[in-house]
Amino acid sequence: MVWLLRNMLHTSNSAIGPGIGYLPTSWLNGELLTGAFRALSRQSGAQLLCFGTPQGFLPLRQQIQTRLEELEIGASTEQMMVSGVTAIDLIARVFVQPGDAVVVGDPAWFQMFGRFVGQSVRLPYTPDGPDLNALESMVQTWRPKMLVINSVLQNPTGTSLTVAQAFRILQLAETYDSIVVEDDIYGDLCPTNFPATRLASMDQLKRVIFLNSYCVGYVAAAPEVANATADQKMLVGMTSPEPQ
């Protein structure tokens, strides 16, 4: 896993390495980013030197709140944590102990297998999405602490959950007391009017922890979960710069 990560980070041409996880530069707006840096550089230099709050830059969290409302996910800014540290790692530090099982998709983004080596229970995927009969057997047998899933545009299958599939996953999580980590990292790539079903919109962050990312990642969750991940963020890397 580490070899793959090292080589991924040293591969600059995303056009010939589609598995590296980078978007092609032709999809990105470098001028927009340059303009943002120019605007930031015109602000007070003192602000650029300050550390921010553990939860992350408030105006950014307010923008995230607006975006989540569009996805029918209700969350206050106090239920969010913005971090440059990988959010799934912070969540695992809070909830997963040695010996706990974690369900991850198979196939999935390879880093998941490396992060939960020795703990991952692999949920097989079909052309229609996760095999929920297999999932039911897994949760009965392993009583996993956590289920990590891409509900929209799963990597690498590209499948998305239907309403019925999402409902059953939440039922199983409730019955067997598992935390659901919904990684929506690819959700913004959906076409307009794509019939995307998100677990967090059905659960309203009671059991689901919602992840997404811009240039930094963020967590939206129940208040006590957001606070706990912010605490872990400080333990791992103190806090974050205010411009972040």
Secondary structure, 3 states (H helix, E strand, C coil): CHHHHHHHHCCCCHHHCHHHCCCCHHHCCHHHHHHHHHHHHCCCHHHHHCECCCCCCHHHHHHHHHHHHHCCCCCCHHHEEEECCCHHHHHHHHHCCCCCCEEEEECCCCHHHHHCCCCEEEEEEECCEECHHHHHHHHHHHCCCEEEECCCCCCCCCCCCCHHHHHHHHHHHHHCCCEEEEECCCHHHCCCCCCCCCHHHHHCCCCEEEEEECCCEEEECCHHHHHHHHHHHHHHHCCCECCC
